Amino acid sequence: MSKSLKVLKENTCSEISNKGDGFSHDGNSWFYTDKVKEHFFHPVNIFKTNEEAKEFEKIADGVGMVGSPACGDGMKMFITVDKKNDRLIEVKWQTYGCGTAIASTSAFSVMLTKNGGMKITDALKITPREIADYIGGIPPRKFHCSVLADKAFREAVNDYFRKSDQLERIKGEKVEVVDKILKITTADIEHAVLEGALDFEAVQRKTKVGIHDKACIPQVKELIEKYKEKYYGEE
């Protein structure tokens, strides 16, 4: 390492230790936990190359993809299943997301496969909040990163159910248009809540929902409470 690069790295580390890893919506600094940093710098069950992922996909029992790699916010997850016992054997993944997405997905894959692998029914009960708690917490503005892993896993499980002709076990939320004028959907409201908008005014600022279509406001408020309960455990 060159002397100038070494100095730059030392200065950067010093700045992070003094100022934090980022800033919350109210301007206060926050720090990643040691467990988050461990899973970010040393992620497990991740594919390092596309070639590795393509080879594993040939034997995977289910594959799930959410987000968009082109937008820098995508997650692809692969699972193999002990079909006799309905247990997960392996959980592998690729992501194009941020450090929090990498850390939370790495930790989630450990949760799913430790002690011989979880039963699928139990694995589906894990919430993004539990993933965040497992790594010592995630700042609210980064919480949506942990949801990438959760959604990709559910897509992979649904893919497995389709391939194994267990169609009655497939679950998923239907996306509906709530604001008929601006064509704002339930998914848009969900994403706004995950981005930290926790009341109607904040969601409206992010999405413009209800500005013209006043009739949708009661439904939007119900959706906000639903997603707060689902992801943050708040009512």
C-alpha positions as CSV (number, residue, x, y, z in Angstrom):
1,M,0.0,0.0,0.0
2,S,1.4,3.4,-0.9
3,K,2.1,6.0,1.8
4,S,-0.6,8.4,0.5
5,L,-3.2,5.6,0.3
6,K,-2.4,4.5,3.8
7,V,-2.8,8.0,5.1
8,L,-6.1,8.4,3.3
9,K,-7.4,5.1,4.8
10,E,-6.3,6.1,8.3
11,N,-7.9,9.5,7.9
12,T,-11.1,8.0,6.6
13,C,-11.3,5.5,9.5
14,S,-10.6,8.3,12.0
15,E,-13.4,10.4,10.5
16,I,-15.9,7.5,10.6
17,S,-15.0,6.7,14.2
18,N,-15.5,10.4,15.2
19,K,-18.5,11.3,13.1
20,G,-20.3,7.9,12.7
21,D,-21.2,5.8,9.8
22,G,-24.1,7.9,8.6
23,F,-26.8,10.3,9.7
24,S,-30.4,9.8,10.7
25,H,-33.3,11.9,9.5
26,D,-32.9,14.3,12.5
27,G,-29.3,14.9,11.7
28,N,-27.8,12.7,14.5
29,S,-24.9,10.4,13.6
30,W,-25.3,6.6,13.9
31,F,-22.8,3.7,13.9
32,Y,-23.0,0.2,12.4
33,T,-22.7,-2.5,15.1
34,D,-19.7,-4.8,15.1
35,K,-21.9,-7.6,13.9
36,V,-23.0,-5.6,10.9
37,K,-19.4,-4.8,10.1
38,E,-18.4,-8.4,10.4
39,H,-21.0,-9.6,8.0
40,F,-20.3,-6.8,5.6
41,F,-16.5,-7.3,5.5
42,H,-16.8,-11.1,5.7
43,P,-20.2,-12.1,4.2
44,V,-21.1,-15.8,4.1
45,N,-23.1,-17.8,1.5
46,I,-22.5,-15.1,-1.1
47,F,-21.6,-15.8,-4.7
48,K,-18.4,-13.9,-5.6
49,T,-18.9,-14.4,-9.4
50,N,-21.8,-14.7,-11.8
51,E,-20.3,-18.0,-12.9
52,E,-20.7,-19.4,-9.4
53,A,-24.3,-18.3,-9.3
54,K,-25.1,-19.7,-12.7
55,E,-23.6,-23.1,-11.7
56,F,-25.5,-23.2,-8.5
57,E,-28.8,-22.2,-10.1
58,K,-28.7,-25.5,-12.1
59,I,-29.2,-27.4,-8.8
60,A,-31.2,-24.9,-6.8
61,D,-34.7,-25.9,-5.8
62,G,-35.9,-22.3,-5.8
63,V,-34.6,-18.9,-7.0
64,G,-36.0,-15.5,-6.0
65,M,-35.2,-12.1,-7.4
66,V,-36.4,-8.7,-6.1
67,G,-35.4,-5.2,-7.0
68,S,-33.4,-4.1,-10.0
69,P,-29.6,-4.6,-10.4
70,A,-29.7,-1.6,-12.9
71,C,-30.8,0.6,-10.1
72,G,-28.2,-0.7,-7.7
73,D,-30.8,-2.2,-5.4
74,G,-31.3,-5.9,-6.3
75,M,-31.2,-9.2,-4.5
76,K,-31.2,-12.8,-5.9
77,M,-31.5,-15.7,-3.6
78,F,-31.1,-19.5,-4.2
79,I,-32.2,-22.3,-2.0
80,T,-31.9,-26.1,-1.8
81,V,-34.3,-28.1,0.2
82,D,-34.4,-31.4,2.1
83,K,-37.8,-32.4,0.5
84,K,-38.4,-35.3,2.8
85,N,-38.2,-33.1,6.0
86,D,-39.2,-29.8,4.4
87,R,-36.0,-28.2,5.7
88,L,-33.6,-25.7,4.1
89,I,-30.2,-27.1,3.2
90,E,-28.4,-24.2,1.6
91,V,-29.2,-20.5,1.1
92,K,-27.0,-18.7,-1.3
93,W,-27.3,-15.1,-2.6
94,Q,-26.2,-12.2,-4.8
95,T,-26.9,-8.6,-4.1
96,Y,-26.3,-5.3,-5.8
97,G,-27.3,-3.4,-2.7
98,C,-25.5,-1.4,0.0
99,G,-23.4,-2.6,2.9
100,T,-26.5,-2.9,5.1
101,A,-28.1,-5.2,2.5
102,I,-25.0,-7.3,2.3
103,A,-24.7,-7.6,6.1
104,S,-28.4,-8.4,6.7
105,T,-28.6,-11.0,4.0
106,S,-25.4,-12.7,5.2
107,A,-26.8,-12.9,8.7
108,F,-30.2,-14.0,7.4
109,S,-28.6,-16.9,5.5
110,V,-26.9,-18.0,8.7
111,M,-30.2,-17.8,10.6
112,L,-31.9,-20.0,8.0
113,T,-29.2,-22.7,7.8
114,K,-27.8,-23.1,11.3
115,N,-28.5,-26.3,13.3
116,G,-29.2,-28.4,10.2
117,G,-31.5,-25.9,8.5
118,M,-34.8,-24.4,9.5
119,K,-38.1,-25.9,8.5
120,I,-39.6,-23.8,5.7
121,T,-42.8,-23.0,7.7
122,D,-40.6,-21.6,10.6
123,A,-38.3,-19.8,8.2
124,L,-41.2,-17.9,6.7
125,K,-42.1,-16.6,10.1
126,I,-38.9,-14.7,10.4
127,T,-39.5,-10.9,10.0
128,P,-37.2,-8.2,8.7
129,R,-37.2,-6.8,12.3
130,E,-35.8,-10.1,13.6
131,I,-33.1,-10.0,11.0
132,A,-32.2,-6.4,12.0
133,D,-32.2,-7.4,15.7
134,Y,-29.9,-10.4,15.0
135,I,-27.2,-8.1,13.8
136,G,-27.7,-5.6,16.6
137,G,-30.0,-3.1,14.9
138,I,-30.2,-1.1,11.8
139,P,-30.9,2.7,11.5
140,P,-34.5,3.4,10.4
141,R,-33.4,5.0,7.1
142,K,-31.5,1.7,6.3
143,F,-34.2,-0.7,7.5
144,H,-35.5,-1.3,3.9
145,C,-32.2,-3.0,3.2
146,S,-33.1,-5.9,5.4
147,V,-36.4,-6.3,3.6
148,L,-34.5,-7.1,0.4
149,A,-33.3,-10.4,1.9
150,D,-36.7,-11.3,3.3
151,K,-38.6,-10.7,0.0
152,A,-36.0,-12.5,-2.1
153,F,-36.2,-15.5,0.2
154,R,-40.0,-15.6,0.0
155,E,-39.8,-15.4,-3.8
156,A,-37.3,-18.3,-3.8
157,V,-39.6,-20.4,-1.6
158,N,-42.6,-19.6,-3.8
159,D,-40.5,-20.7,-6.8
160,Y,-39.7,-24.0,-5.0
161,F,-43.4,-24.5,-4.2
162,R,-44.3,-24.0,-7.9
163,K,-41.6,-26.4,-9.1
164,S,-42.6,-29.1,-6.6
165,D,-46.3,-28.7,-7.3
166,Q,-47.2,-27.3,-3.9
167,L,-49.3,-24.5,-5.4
168,E,-51.5,-24.3,-2.3
169,R,-48.5,-23.1,-0.2
170,I,-47.6,-20.1,-2.5
171,K,-48.2,-16.8,-0.7
172,G,-47.7,-13.2,-1.8
173,E,-49.2,-9.8,-1.6
174,K,-51.1,-8.5,-4.6
175,V,-50.1,-5.0,-5.7
176,E,-53.1,-2.7,-6.0
177,V,-53.5,0.9,-7.2
178,V,-54.7,3.1,-4.3
179,D,-54.4,6.6,-5.8
180,K,-56.5,6.4,-9.0
181,I,-55.3,9.7,-10.4
182,L,-51.5,9.4,-9.8
183,K,-51.5,5.6,-10.1
184,I,-49.8,5.1,-6.8
185,T,-49.8,1.5,-5.6
186,T,-49.7,-0.4,-2.3
187,A,-46.1,-1.2,-3.1
188,D,-45.3,2.5,-3.3
189,I,-46.8,3.1,0.2
190,E,-44.9,0.1,1.6
191,H,-41.6,1.4,0.2
192,A,-42.2,4.9,1.6
193,V,-42.8,3.4,5.1
194,L,-39.6,1.3,4.7
195,E,-37.8,4.5,3.8
196,G,-38.8,6.0,7.2
197,A,-42.1,7.7,6.4
198,L,-44.2,6.7,9.4
199,D,-47.2,8.9,9.1
200,F,-49.6,10.1,6.4
201,E,-47.9,13.5,5.9
202,A,-44.5,11.9,5.5
203,V,-45.8,9.3,3.0
204,Q,-47.6,12.0,1.1
205,R,-44.4,14.1,0.8
206,K,-42.6,11.1,-0.6
207,T,-45.3,9.8,-3.0
208,K,-47.8,12.7,-3.5
209,V,-50.5,10.2,-2.7
210,G,-53.9,11.7,-1.9
211,I,-53.1,15.2,-3.2
212,H,-55.7,14.9,-6.0
213,D,-57.4,11.6,-5.1
214,K,-58.8,12.5,-1.6
215,A,-60.9,9.4,-1.5
216,C,-57.9,7.2,-1.1
217,I,-56.6,8.8,2.1
218,P,-58.4,6.5,4.6
219,Q,-57.0,3.4,2.8
220,V,-53.5,4.9,2.7
221,K,-53.6,5.6,6.5
222,E,-54.6,2.0,7.1
223,L,-51.8,0.7,4.9
224,I,-49.3,2.9,6.8
225,E,-50.3,1.3,10.1
226,K,-50.3,-2.2,8.5
227,Y,-46.7,-1.8,7.3
228,K,-45.5,-0.2,10.5
229,E,-46.9,-3.2,12.4
230,K,-45.3,-5.6,9.9
231,Y,-41.8,-4.1,9.8
232,Y,-41.4,-2.1,12.9
233,G,-43.8,-3.8,15.4
234,E,-45.6,-0.5,15.8
235,E,-49.3,0.2,15.9
